[in-house]
Amino acid sequence: MLVLKNVTKSYDGKQKAVNNLSLEIKKGEIVGFIGPNGAGKTTTIKMITGILPPSQGEIMINGIDITKAPVEAKMNFTYVPDHPEIFSSIRGIDYLNFLSDMYEVPLEDRRKRIERFSKTFGIYGELDRLILSYSHGMKQKLLICGALLPAPKLFVLDEPLVGLDPLSTKKLKDIMKEHCQKGGTVFFSSHLLEVVENICDRVAIIKNGELIACDTLMRIKEQSNHTLEEIFLELTKDA
Protein backbone atom coordinates (compact mmCIF):
# COMPACT_ATOMS: atom_id res chain seq x y z
CA MET A 1 0.00 0.00 0.00
CA LEU A 2 2.82 2.42 0.90
CA VAL A 3 6.38 1.88 -0.30
CA LEU A 4 9.39 4.14 0.24
CA LYS A 5 12.55 3.22 -1.65
CA ASN A 6 15.86 4.89 -0.70
CA VAL A 7 14.13 8.17 0.12
CA THR A 8 16.40 11.08 1.00
CA LYS A 9 15.59 14.71 1.78
CA SER A 10 18.21 17.44 1.98
CA TYR A 11 17.25 21.07 2.43
CA ASP A 12 20.67 22.58 1.74
CA GLY A 13 22.26 19.95 -0.46
CA LYS A 14 24.45 18.79 2.42
CA GLN A 15 22.69 17.95 5.69
CA LYS A 16 20.12 15.19 5.23
CA ALA A 17 16.87 15.46 7.18
CA VAL A 18 15.98 11.97 5.91
CA ASN A 19 18.68 9.63 4.67
CA ASN A 20 18.14 6.65 2.37
CA LEU A 21 14.94 5.52 4.07
CA SER A 22 13.21 2.39 2.75
CA LEU A 23 9.95 1.12 4.21
CA GLU A 24 7.02 -0.98 3.04
CA ILE A 25 3.61 -0.88 4.70
CA LYS A 26 1.12 -3.53 3.67
CA LYS A 27 -2.62 -3.48 3.31
CA GLY A 28 -4.40 -3.99 6.63
CA GLU A 29 -1.51 -2.81 8.82
CA ILE A 30 -1.29 -0.15 11.49
CA VAL A 31 2.31 1.04 11.59
CA GLY A 32 3.55 3.48 14.20
CA PHE A 33 6.36 5.87 13.27
CA ILE A 34 8.34 7.05 16.27
CA GLY A 35 11.54 8.93 17.00
CA PRO A 36 12.90 11.87 18.99
CA ASN A 37 12.20 15.47 18.05
CA GLY A 38 14.02 16.41 14.85
CA ALA A 39 14.53 12.80 13.80
CA GLY A 40 12.77 13.27 10.44
CA LYS A 41 9.25 11.99 11.15
CA THR A 42 7.32 15.01 9.90
CA THR A 43 9.67 15.49 6.93
CA THR A 44 9.07 11.87 5.93
CA ILE A 45 5.31 12.26 6.24
CA LYS A 46 5.35 15.49 4.22
CA MET A 47 7.19 13.66 1.44
CA ILE A 48 4.69 10.78 1.56
CA THR A 49 1.81 13.23 1.22
CA GLY A 50 3.42 15.23 -1.57
CA ILE A 51 3.90 18.42 0.46
CA LEU A 52 7.66 18.11 0.07
CA PRO A 53 9.46 16.50 -2.89
CA PRO A 54 12.13 13.92 -2.04
CA SER A 55 15.67 14.84 -3.03
CA GLN A 56 16.17 11.23 -4.03
CA GLY A 57 14.20 8.00 -3.98
CA GLU A 58 10.70 6.85 -4.80
CA ILE A 59 7.40 6.92 -2.90
CA MET A 60 4.58 4.69 -4.12
CA ILE A 61 1.01 4.82 -2.79
CA ASN A 62 -1.15 1.92 -3.89
CA GLY A 63 1.26 1.43 -6.79
CA ILE A 64 1.21 5.11 -7.84
CA ASP A 65 4.28 7.36 -7.72
CA ILE A 66 3.38 10.46 -5.65
CA THR A 67 5.91 12.55 -7.59
CA LYS A 68 4.89 11.48 -11.10
CA ALA A 69 1.11 11.28 -10.58
CA PRO A 70 0.35 13.36 -7.47
CA VAL A 71 -3.40 13.84 -7.96
CA GLU A 72 -4.02 10.16 -8.67
CA ALA A 73 -1.86 9.12 -5.72
CA LYS A 74 -3.58 11.57 -3.36
CA MET A 75 -6.99 10.08 -4.12
CA ASN A 76 -5.80 6.97 -2.26
CA PHE A 77 -5.05 8.58 1.09
CA THR A 78 -6.04 11.30 3.52
CA TYR A 79 -3.78 13.21 5.88
CA VAL A 80 -4.01 14.75 9.34
CA PRO A 81 -1.06 17.11 10.00
CA ASP A 82 0.71 17.64 13.31
CA HIS A 83 -0.78 21.15 13.66
CA PRO A 84 -4.46 21.87 12.89
CA GLU A 85 -3.81 24.47 10.20
CA ILE A 86 -7.13 24.87 8.44
CA PHE A 87 -9.19 27.42 6.53
CA SER A 88 -10.48 29.65 9.31
CA SER A 89 -12.91 31.95 7.49
CA ILE A 90 -15.37 29.22 6.48
CA ARG A 91 -17.78 27.10 8.50
CA GLY A 92 -16.96 23.59 9.61
CA ILE A 93 -19.64 22.14 7.33
CA ASP A 94 -18.20 24.03 4.36
CA TYR A 95 -14.79 22.50 5.01
CA LEU A 96 -16.23 18.98 5.16
CA ASN A 97 -18.23 19.51 1.97
CA PHE A 98 -15.13 20.89 0.26
CA LEU A 99 -13.17 17.75 1.11
CA SER A 100 -16.09 15.59 0.01
CA ASP A 101 -16.08 17.37 -3.34
CA MET A 102 -12.33 16.92 -3.75
CA TYR A 103 -12.58 13.19 -3.07
CA GLU A 104 -15.81 12.82 -5.06
CA VAL A 105 -17.85 11.49 -2.14
CA PRO A 106 -21.50 11.04 -3.29
CA LEU A 107 -24.02 13.38 -1.65
CA GLU A 108 -25.96 10.69 0.18
CA ASP A 109 -22.78 9.06 1.52
CA ARG A 110 -21.31 12.36 2.64
CA ARG A 111 -24.42 13.33 4.61
CA LYS A 112 -24.34 10.07 6.51
CA ARG A 113 -20.58 10.21 7.09
CA ILE A 114 -20.55 13.86 8.14
CA GLU A 115 -23.26 13.18 10.68
CA ARG A 116 -21.64 9.97 11.91
CA PHE A 117 -18.11 11.28 12.38
CA SER A 118 -19.00 14.75 13.64
CA LYS A 119 -21.30 13.19 16.24
CA THR A 120 -18.61 10.64 17.14
CA PHE A 121 -16.17 13.45 17.93
CA GLY A 122 -18.75 15.78 19.47
CA ILE A 123 -18.69 18.65 16.95
CA TYR A 124 -21.96 18.01 15.06
CA GLY A 125 -23.64 20.99 16.71
CA GLU A 126 -20.68 23.26 15.91
CA LEU A 127 -20.50 22.72 12.13
CA ASP A 128 -22.38 25.94 11.29
CA ARG A 129 -19.84 28.03 13.18
CA LEU A 130 -16.80 29.65 11.56
CA ILE A 131 -13.67 27.59 12.08
CA LEU A 132 -11.86 30.63 13.48
CA SER A 133 -14.07 30.32 16.55
CA TYR A 134 -13.01 26.70 17.16
CA SER A 135 -10.60 25.68 19.91
CA HIS A 136 -7.42 23.75 19.06
CA GLY A 137 -9.10 20.48 20.01
CA MET A 138 -12.18 21.21 17.88
CA LYS A 139 -10.01 22.00 14.87
CA GLN A 140 -8.18 18.71 15.37
CA LYS A 141 -11.49 16.86 15.50
CA LEU A 142 -12.67 18.60 12.32
CA LEU A 143 -9.47 17.59 10.52
CA ILE A 144 -9.96 14.00 11.61
CA CYS A 145 -13.58 14.00 10.47
CA GLY A 146 -12.45 15.37 7.11
CA ALA A 147 -9.84 12.64 6.79
CA LEU A 148 -12.40 9.93 7.54
CA LEU A 149 -15.06 11.16 5.09
CA PRO A 150 -13.58 9.76 1.85
CA ALA A 151 -13.03 6.30 3.41
CA PRO A 152 -9.53 6.22 1.86
CA LYS A 153 -7.35 3.15 1.50
CA LEU A 154 -4.60 4.81 3.57
CA PHE A 155 -4.70 7.13 6.57
CA VAL A 156 -1.53 9.17 7.11
CA LEU A 157 -1.62 10.80 10.53
CA ASP A 158 1.06 13.00 12.10
CA GLU A 159 0.57 13.15 15.88
CA PRO A 160 -3.23 12.79 15.50
CA LEU A 161 -3.96 12.44 19.21
CA VAL A 162 -2.48 15.80 20.25
CA GLY A 163 -5.26 18.06 21.51
CA LEU A 164 -7.86 15.31 21.78
CA ASP A 165 -9.71 14.54 25.00
CA PRO A 166 -9.53 10.95 26.34
CA LEU A 167 -12.92 9.94 24.91
CA SER A 168 -12.07 11.21 21.42
CA THR A 169 -8.66 9.51 21.65
CA LYS A 170 -10.36 6.20 22.41
CA LYS A 171 -12.81 6.65 19.54
CA LEU A 172 -10.05 7.46 17.05
CA LYS A 173 -8.05 4.41 18.09
CA ASP A 174 -11.14 2.26 17.60
CA ILE A 175 -11.74 3.76 14.15
CA MET A 176 -8.12 3.12 13.16
CA LYS A 177 -8.45 -0.53 14.18
CA GLU A 178 -11.78 -0.89 12.39
CA HIS A 179 -10.34 0.67 9.24
CA CYS A 180 -7.54 -1.90 9.12
CA GLN A 181 -9.87 -4.78 9.88
CA LYS A 182 -11.77 -3.78 6.74
CA GLY A 183 -8.59 -3.86 4.65
CA GLY A 184 -7.41 -0.27 5.06
CA THR A 185 -3.98 0.87 6.18
CA VAL A 186 -2.81 3.36 8.82
CA PHE A 187 0.60 5.04 9.07
CA PHE A 188 0.91 7.44 11.99
CA SER A 189 3.53 9.17 14.07
CA SER A 190 3.19 9.65 17.79
CA HIS A 191 5.14 10.45 20.94
CA LEU A 192 2.60 8.44 22.94
CA LEU A 193 4.45 5.13 23.12
CA GLU A 194 1.69 3.44 25.10
CA VAL A 195 -0.75 4.10 22.25
CA VAL A 196 1.73 2.81 19.67
CA GLU A 197 2.31 -0.30 21.76
CA ASN A 198 -1.40 -0.98 22.15
CA ILE A 199 -2.64 -0.65 18.58
CA CYS A 200 0.25 -1.10 16.12
CA ASP A 201 1.10 -4.20 14.13
CA ARG A 202 4.61 -2.90 13.50
CA VAL A 203 6.75 -0.04 14.74
CA ALA A 204 9.26 1.95 12.69
CA ILE A 205 11.88 3.92 14.64
CA ILE A 206 13.78 6.80 13.05
CA LYS A 207 16.86 8.57 14.42
CA ASN A 208 18.85 11.35 12.75
CA GLY A 209 16.92 10.80 9.53
CA GLU A 210 17.69 7.08 9.31
CA LEU A 211 15.41 4.12 9.95
CA ILE A 212 17.05 2.15 12.75
CA ALA A 213 14.34 -0.44 13.44
CA CYS A 214 11.13 -1.71 11.88
CA ASP A 215 9.43 -4.85 13.10
CA THR A 216 6.50 -6.27 15.00
CA LEU A 217 6.28 -5.40 18.66
CA MET A 218 6.55 -9.07 19.56
CA ARG A 219 9.86 -9.48 17.72
CA ILE A 220 11.25 -6.22 19.04
CA LYS A 221 10.42 -7.23 22.60
CA GLU A 222 11.72 -10.80 22.17
CA GLN A 223 15.08 -9.50 21.00
CA SER A 224 15.52 -7.16 23.94
CA ASN A 225 13.18 -8.37 26.69
CA HIS A 226 12.22 -4.74 27.40
CA THR A 227 9.17 -2.50 27.03
CA LEU A 228 8.79 -0.35 23.93
CA GLU A 229 9.62 2.72 26.02
CA GLU A 230 12.88 1.17 27.25
CA ILE A 231 13.78 0.03 23.72
CA PHE A 232 13.00 3.46 22.28
CA LEU A 233 15.11 5.26 24.88
CA GLU A 234 18.03 2.89 24.33
CA LEU A 235 17.95 3.09 20.53
CA THR A 236 17.57 6.86 20.41
CA LYS A 237 19.86 7.91 23.27
CA ASP A 238 22.25 10.72 22.47
CA ALA A 239 20.02 11.62 19.50
Order of alpha helices (4+ residues) and beta strands (2+ residues): beta-beta-beta-alpha-beta-beta-alpha-beta-alpha-alpha-alpha-beta-alpha-beta-alpha-beta-beta-alpha-alpha
